[in-house]
Amino acid sequence: MPLLKKNNPEEPDNRVRYTSYLRNKLQKLGIDKSYRIEEKSKLIHLSEIVYEYFRCFFVHEGDSRDHDIYEVQIDYTGVSFKFGGGVLMDRVNEKIKVRADWLIDILFKIAENSIPETD
């Protein structure tokens, strides 16, 4: 049984299972942030951003999300991150950029702590 379904078997919606699980794990890591997505005109929690703008694009479309045309994009070089952290608000261009190495590190920590050890 997949990890998310095992964690919340009564929830039929995959998106809800994924984002609630990820939100809970991010909060335990001290990451409980929302960012304004201009195309939606609202604040969206990082768990929703990961699901909608990264997970779905990587899994279903094979898209690296590194093009400047995206409202939310991933930065594989880290050059634009002068202030540290994993998310840069580009207010001039109304975009957010997420550092790939930061996101991978966070998701790896979550996965590592979520998979039960076997003998």
Salt bridges, closest charged atoms under 4 A:
ASP32 OD1 - HIS45 NE2 2.78
GLU38 OE2 - ARG36 NE 3.18
GLU48 OE1 - ARG15 NH2 2.78
GLU52 OE1 - ARG15 NH2 2.95
GLU52 OE2 - LYS40 NZ 2.93
ASP66 OD1 - HIS67 NE2 3.71
ASP101 OD2 - ARG99 NH2 2.44
ASP105 OD2 - LYS109 NZ 3.46
